[in-house]
Amino acid sequence: MTKKAKCYLCDKELEKNEVGLSKKLLGRNITRYYCISCLADYLDISVDDLLSKIEEFKEQGCRLFS
C-alpha cells in the first residue's frame, strides 16, 4: 500500500487533485504538497479560484487530475 501525501502546512491527508494542483502550479518536481486551503493562502487566491482551475485543467485533459 502506498503512503498518502500530506499537506506540508496542516498535515491533512491529500486527495489526488490536491497533489496534482500543487504539482501543476508549483512544479512537477516539488516535494512539499499543499491542501487546497493552504495552497490558496500560500498563493493569496481563493479556494473557489483553485477549484475552477482544477476543472479547467481536467477539461484540457491534464493527467494530473482525476
N, CA, C and O atoms as CSV, one atom per row, in Angstrom:
chain,resi,resn,atom,element,x,y,z
A,1,MET,N,N,0.838,-1.179,0.000
A,1,MET,CA,C,0.000,0.000,0.000
A,1,MET,C,C,0.887,1.248,0.000
A,1,MET,O,O,1.859,1.324,0.752
A,2,THR,N,N,0.547,2.227,-0.849
A,2,THR,CA,C,1.357,3.430,-0.932
A,2,THR,C,C,0.977,4.429,0.143
A,2,THR,O,O,-0.173,4.501,0.577
A,3,LYS,N,N,1.966,5.194,0.558
A,3,LYS,CA,C,1.756,6.204,1.581
A,3,LYS,C,C,1.093,7.425,0.947
A,3,LYS,O,O,1.541,7.898,-0.097
A,4,LYS,N,N,0.040,7.934,1.561
A,4,LYS,CA,C,-0.673,9.107,1.058
A,4,LYS,C,C,0.127,10.366,1.381
A,4,LYS,O,O,0.733,10.476,2.446
A,5,ALA,N,N,0.118,11.305,0.449
A,5,ALA,CA,C,0.775,12.590,0.678
A,5,ALA,C,C,-0.021,13.391,1.692
A,5,ALA,O,O,-1.243,13.271,1.782
A,6,LYS,N,N,0.689,14.208,2.451
A,6,LYS,CA,C,0.053,15.071,3.442
A,6,LYS,C,C,0.437,16.517,3.175
A,6,LYS,O,O,1.497,16.807,2.621
A,7,CYS,N,N,-0.451,17.416,3.581
A,7,CYS,CA,C,-0.197,18.837,3.424
A,7,CYS,C,C,1.026,19.236,4.243
A,7,CYS,O,O,1.156,18.856,5.407
A,8,TYR,N,N,1.912,19.996,3.632
A,8,TYR,CA,C,3.137,20.451,4.276
A,8,TYR,C,C,2.832,21.343,5.479
A,8,TYR,O,O,3.576,21.331,6.459
A,9,LEU,N,N,1.749,22.116,5.415
A,9,LEU,CA,C,1.449,23.065,6.490
A,9,LEU,C,C,0.531,22.507,7.567
A,9,LEU,O,O,0.814,22.669,8.754
A,10,CYS,N,N,-0.565,21.854,7.182
A,10,CYS,CA,C,-1.562,21.434,8.182
A,10,CYS,C,C,-1.608,19.927,8.419
A,10,CYS,O,O,-2.335,19.465,9.298
A,11,ASP,N,N,-0.844,19.157,7.648
A,11,ASP,CA,C,-0.720,17.705,7.818
A,11,ASP,C,C,-1.975,16.924,7.412
A,11,ASP,O,O,-2.100,15.747,7.750
A,12,LYS,N,N,-2.903,17.560,6.692
A,12,LYS,CA,C,-4.108,16.885,6.202
A,12,LYS,C,C,-3.721,15.890,5.110
A,12,LYS,O,O,-2.855,16.176,4.284
A,13,GLU,N,N,-4.362,14.727,5.107
A,13,GLU,CA,C,-4.144,13.756,4.041
A,13,GLU,C,C,-4.746,14.316,2.751
A,13,GLU,O,O,-5.882,14.789,2.751
A,14,LEU,N,N,-3.991,14.265,1.661
A,14,LEU,CA,C,-4.386,14.927,0.425
A,14,LEU,C,C,-5.091,14.006,-0.559
A,14,LEU,O,O,-4.818,12.807,-0.631
A,15,GLU,N,N,-5.995,14.595,-1.305
A,15,GLU,CA,C,-6.653,13.932,-2.420
A,15,GLU,C,C,-5.765,14.061,-3.655
A,15,GLU,O,O,-4.861,14.895,-3.695
A,16,LYS,N,N,-6.028,13.237,-4.653
A,16,LYS,CA,C,-5.227,13.247,-5.876
A,16,LYS,C,C,-5.226,14.621,-6.539
A,16,LYS,O,O,-4.185,15.080,-7.009
A,17,ASN,N,N,-6.379,15.281,-6.580
A,17,ASN,CA,C,-6.447,16.594,-7.225
A,17,ASN,C,C,-5.640,17.652,-6.486
A,17,ASN,O,O,-5.123,18.578,-7.111
A,18,GLU,N,N,-5.523,17.531,-5.172
A,18,GLU,CA,C,-4.710,18.483,-4.411
A,18,GLU,C,C,-3.225,18.288,-4.715
A,18,GLU,O,O,-2.482,19.260,-4.856
A,19,VAL,N,N,-2.803,17.042,-4.812
A,19,VAL,CA,C,-1.408,16.756,-5.184
A,19,VAL,C,C,-1.159,17.255,-6.612
A,19,VAL,O,O,-0.141,17.892,-6.882
A,20,GLY,N,N,-2.091,16.963,-7.517
A,20,GLY,CA,C,-1.960,17.411,-8.899
A,20,GLY,C,C,-1.896,18.917,-9.024
A,20,GLY,O,O,-1.109,19.443,-9.811
A,21,LEU,N,N,-2.719,19.620,-8.254
A,21,LEU,CA,C,-2.729,21.076,-8.312
A,21,LEU,C,C,-1.424,21.657,-7.791
A,21,LEU,O,O,-0.897,22.614,-8.359
A,22,SER,N,N,-0.904,21.086,-6.715
A,22,SER,CA,C,0.397,21.539,-6.204
A,22,SER,C,C,1.472,21.361,-7.276
A,22,SER,O,O,2.277,22.262,-7.509
A,23,LYS,N,N,1.482,20.202,-7.921
A,23,LYS,CA,C,2.477,19.939,-8.967
A,23,LYS,C,C,2.291,20.880,-10.156
A,23,LYS,O,O,3.266,21.407,-10.692
A,24,LYS,N,N,1.046,21.090,-10.564
A,24,LYS,CA,C,0.766,21.917,-11.742
A,24,LYS,C,C,1.174,23.368,-11.498
A,24,LYS,O,O,1.738,24.009,-12.385
A,25,LEU,N,N,0.896,23.886,-10.315
A,25,LEU,CA,C,1.153,25.299,-10.051
A,25,LEU,C,C,2.538,25.594,-9.488
A,25,LEU,O,O,3.052,26.700,-9.655
A,26,LEU,N,N,3.148,24.609,-8.817
A,26,LEU,CA,C,4.436,24.855,-8.166
A,26,LEU,C,C,5.596,24.113,-8.815
A,26,LEU,O,O,6.754,24.379,-8.493
A,27,GLY,N,N,5.304,23.189,-9.723
A,27,GLY,CA,C,6.348,22.447,-10.419
A,27,GLY,C,C,6.256,20.961,-10.153
A,27,GLY,O,O,5.971,20.540,-9.032
A,28,ARG,N,N,6.496,20.166,-11.179
A,28,ARG,CA,C,6.329,18.708,-11.066
A,28,ARG,C,C,7.331,18.048,-10.122
A,28,ARG,O,O,7.081,16.945,-9.636
A,29,ASN,N,N,8.446,18.695,-9.857
A,29,ASN,CA,C,9.488,18.080,-9.029
A,29,ASN,C,C,9.431,18.513,-7.570
A,29,ASN,O,O,10.391,18.295,-6.831
A,30,ILE,N,N,8.325,19.124,-7.136
A,30,ILE,CA,C,8.232,19.571,-5.750
A,30,ILE,C,C,8.170,18.381,-4.799
A,30,ILE,O,O,7.780,17.278,-5.183
A,31,THR,N,N,8.560,18.625,-3.561
A,31,THR,CA,C,8.491,17.584,-2.537
A,31,THR,C,C,7.541,17.973,-1.412
A,31,THR,O,O,7.246,17.155,-0.541
A,32,ARG,N,N,7.061,19.212,-1.421
A,32,ARG,CA,C,6.115,19.698,-0.421
A,32,ARG,C,C,4.789,19.984,-1.111
A,32,ARG,O,O,4.718,20.788,-2.041
A,33,TYR,N,N,3.747,19.318,-0.645
A,33,TYR,CA,C,2.423,19.465,-1.230
A,33,TYR,C,C,1.513,20.209,-0.261
A,33,TYR,O,O,1.742,20.206,0.949
A,34,TYR,N,N,0.481,20.847,-0.805
A,34,TYR,CA,C,-0.441,21.638,-0.001
A,34,TYR,C,C,-1.881,21.198,-0.244
A,34,TYR,O,O,-2.248,20.836,-1.362
A,35,CYS,N,N,-2.698,21.231,0.819
A,35,CYS,CA,C,-4.124,21.032,0.633
A,35,CYS,C,C,-4.665,22.279,-0.063
A,35,CYS,O,O,-3.969,23.291,-0.146
A,36,ILE,N,N,-5.868,22.216,-0.550
A,36,ILE,CA,C,-6.399,23.326,-1.335
A,36,ILE,C,C,-6.504,24.613,-0.511
A,36,ILE,O,O,-6.278,25.701,-1.042
A,37,SER,N,N,-6.839,24.506,0.761
A,37,SER,CA,C,-6.946,25.695,1.617
A,37,SER,C,C,-5.587,26.347,1.852
A,37,SER,O,O,-5.444,27.563,1.728
A,38,CYS,N,N,-4.598,25.533,2.190
A,38,CYS,CA,C,-3.256,26.068,2.436
A,38,CYS,C,C,-2.632,26.604,1.151
A,38,CYS,O,O,-1.922,27.609,1.180
A,39,LEU,N,N,-2.892,25.940,0.022
A,39,LEU,CA,C,-2.371,26.412,-1.257
A,39,LEU,C,C,-2.988,27.760,-1.618
A,39,LEU,O,O,-2.299,28.650,-2.117
A,40,ALA,N,N,-4.285,27.909,-1.364
A,40,ALA,CA,C,-4.951,29.187,-1.627
A,40,ALA,C,C,-4.321,30.298,-0.780
A,40,ALA,O,O,-4.069,31.394,-1.282
A,41,ASP,N,N,-4.069,30.018,0.495
A,41,ASP,CA,C,-3.410,31.003,1.356
A,41,ASP,C,C,-2.002,31.311,0.856
A,41,ASP,O,O,-1.602,32.474,0.793
A,42,TYR,N,N,-1.252,30.267,0.502
A,42,TYR,CA,C,0.117,30.420,0.029
A,42,TYR,C,C,0.186,31.279,-1.238
A,42,TYR,O,O,1.081,32.111,-1.386
A,43,LEU,N,N,-0.774,31.064,-2.150
A,43,LEU,CA,C,-0.788,31.807,-3.412
A,43,LEU,C,C,-1.614,33.097,-3.336
A,43,LEU,O,O,-1.671,33.860,-4.300
A,44,ASP,N,N,-2.248,33.331,-2.193
A,44,ASP,CA,C,-3.078,34.514,-1.957
A,44,ASP,C,C,-4.209,34.634,-2.981
A,44,ASP,O,O,-4.442,35.694,-3.562
A,45,ILE,N,N,-4.908,33.498,-3.183
A,45,ILE,CA,C,-6.096,33.466,-4.040
A,45,ILE,C,C,-7.185,32.664,-3.319
A,45,ILE,O,O,-6.931,32.066,-2.273
A,46,SER,N,N,-8.369,32.656,-3.872
A,46,SER,CA,C,-9.472,31.965,-3.190
A,46,SER,C,C,-9.487,30.466,-3.521
A,46,SER,O,O,-8.972,30.030,-4.551
A,47,VAL,N,N,-10.083,29.711,-2.627
A,47,VAL,CA,C,-10.278,28.278,-2.843
A,47,VAL,C,C,-11.136,28.066,-4.089
A,47,VAL,O,O,-10.873,27.156,-4.875
A,48,ASP,N,N,-12.159,28.900,-4.272
A,48,ASP,CA,C,-13.027,28.788,-5.453
A,48,ASP,C,C,-12.242,28.957,-6.748
A,48,ASP,O,O,-12.510,28.269,-7.732
A,49,ASP,N,N,-11.274,29.871,-6.750
A,49,ASP,CA,C,-10.434,30.049,-7.938
A,49,ASP,C,C,-9.640,28.779,-8.230
A,49,ASP,O,O,-9.502,28.378,-9.386
A,50,LEU,N,N,-9.121,28.151,-7.184
A,50,LEU,CA,C,-8.357,26.911,-7.376
A,50,LEU,C,C,-9.255,25.776,-7.857
A,50,LEU,O,O,-8.856,24.988,-8.714
A,51,LEU,N,N,-10.454,25.691,-7.313
A,51,LEU,CA,C,-11.388,24.654,-7.767
A,51,LEU,C,C,-11.742,24.856,-9.240
A,51,LEU,O,O,-11.887,23.887,-9.986
A,52,SER,N,N,-11.880,26.102,-9.653
A,52,SER,CA,C,-12.138,26.408,-11.072
A,52,SER,C,C,-10.957,25.992,-11.937
A,52,SER,O,O,-11.142,25.465,-13.034
A,53,LYS,N,N,-9.749,26.227,-11.448
A,53,LYS,CA,C,-8.553,25.839,-12.206
A,53,LYS,C,C,-8.480,24.319,-12.350
A,53,LYS,O,O,-8.085,23.822,-13.405
A,54,ILE,N,N,-8.851,23.579,-11.313
A,54,ILE,CA,C,-8.854,22.115,-11.403
A,54,ILE,C,C,-9.782,21.674,-12.526
A,54,ILE,O,O,-9.414,20.830,-13.343
A,55,GLU,N,N,-10.982,22.240,-12.570
A,55,GLU,CA,C,-11.935,21.892,-13.630
A,55,GLU,C,C,-11.393,22.263,-15.003
A,55,GLU,O,O,-11.554,21.510,-15.963
A,56,GLU,N,N,-10.758,23.407,-15.094
A,56,GLU,CA,C,-10.163,23.853,-16.362
A,56,GLU,C,C,-9.074,22.882,-16.815
A,56,GLU,O,O,-9.016,22.510,-17.988
A,57,PHE,N,N,-8.214,22.474,-15.888
A,57,PHE,CA,C,-7.137,21.544,-16.229
A,57,PHE,C,C,-7.697,20.183,-16.641
A,57,PHE,O,O,-7.166,19.542,-17.548
A,58,LYS,N,N,-8.770,19.740,-15.975
A,58,LYS,CA,C,-9.418,18.478,-16.351
A,58,LYS,C,C,-9.953,18.561,-17.785
A,58,LYS,O,O,-9.773,17.636,-18.577
A,59,GLU,N,N,-10.607,19.673,-18.107
A,59,GLU,CA,C,-11.165,19.860,-19.449
A,59,GLU,C,C,-10.076,19.875,-20.516
A,59,GLU,O,O,-10.298,19.463,-21.655
A,60,GLN,N,N,-8.898,20.356,-20.131
A,60,GLN,CA,C,-7.766,20.376,-21.058
A,60,GLN,C,C,-7.125,18.997,-21.201
A,60,GLN,O,O,-6.271,18.790,-22.063
A,61,GLY,N,N,-7.539,18.056,-20.353
A,61,GLY,CA,C,-7.024,16.698,-20.436
A,61,GLY,C,C,-5.762,16.453,-19.647
A,61,GLY,O,O,-5.070,15.462,-19.884
A,62,CYS,N,N,-5.445,17.330,-18.715
A,62,CYS,CA,C,-4.238,17.155,-17.895
A,62,CYS,C,C,-4.349,15.872,-17.085
A,62,CYS,O,O,-5.347,15.655,-16.398
A,63,ARG,N,N,-3.335,15.027,-17.161
A,63,ARG,CA,C,-3.367,13.732,-16.484
A,63,ARG,C,C,-3.075,13.797,-14.992
A,63,ARG,O,O,-3.130,12.772,-14.313
A,64,LEU,N,N,-2.765,14.979,-14.468
A,64,LEU,CA,C,-2.530,15.122,-13.025
A,64,LEU,C,C,-3.833,15.094,-12.233
A,64,LEU,O,O,-3.818,14.992,-11.006
A,65,PHE,N,N,-4.961,15.185,-12.938
A,65,PHE,CA,C,-6.251,15.301,-12.276
A,65,PHE,C,C,-7.157,14.151,-12.653
A,65,PHE,O,O,-7.134,13.667,-13.785
A,66,SER,N,N,-7.971,13.709,-11.673
A,66,SER,CA,C,-8.870,12.567,-11.925
A,66,SER,C,C,-10.231,13.041,-12.387
A,66,SER,O,O,-11.114,12.224,-12.646
